[in-house]
Amino acid sequence: MAFSSEARQRLANVRMVKPELAASIEEYVIQLASSGKLRTIIDDEQLKQMLGSLQGRKHETKIRRI
């Protein structure tokens, strides 16, 4: 895949903690590449943005104390 070394390391760290999130990122990058929309190497900053957008879609659990 087309990741910079910093982005590749960050993705490896994410994979250890949240393997499903790392798999989602990889699938997304594969889709971008296959559709021709990925023309440059993904750097760490772009990966952070992708992670933020995918994590934002997840349901947040809130705990209320009574």
Secondary structure, DSSP 8 states (H G I E B T S, - for coil): --B-HHHHHHHHHHHHH-HHHHHHHHHHHHHHHHTT---S-B-HHHHHHHHHHHHHTS--------
